[in-house]
Amino acid sequence: MLLGVLALPDVGQVQWGALPSQVWLNVVYLAVGATAIANVFYYRGISAVGPASASLMMFLVPAINTLCGTVFLGESFTPLQGVGAAALLVGAALAGRARIGFWGRGSRLRGRLPESESESEPESESERVVETMISAK
């Protein structure tokens, strides 16, 4: 958005007809291919695996982008980038283990509530949200 605002004063000076067709094809690809289709797949993925699992996968995006940039575009890969990628991967692994360990399969908060409370109806909105999340598993 900021780039558009900064470019606005020069828009009238651009000779739009002189731009090669490859530029227009790139713009169409960015609008349709890399943005619209990617968002459709992203939201379908969220509906398939749930928002918690999908958010864990977001840890991998910078690491995979760095790897692809290095392999396909010949960009540099420094030790600091390696440390950052390792930190992201470890963070995703720890977050995944914590979520699985805490929300165990088939039990309400893995024994965190006494038996009498675990069978009662949720009283607050937050308890209803937790109950919905647990029953979705």
PyMOL commands that set and color helices and strands:
alter all, ss='L'
color gray80, all
select helices_A, chain A and resi 2-13+16-18+21-49+51-57+60-73+79-102+109-111+115-118+125-135
alter helices_A, ss='H'
color red, helices_A
deselect
rebuild
show_as cartoon
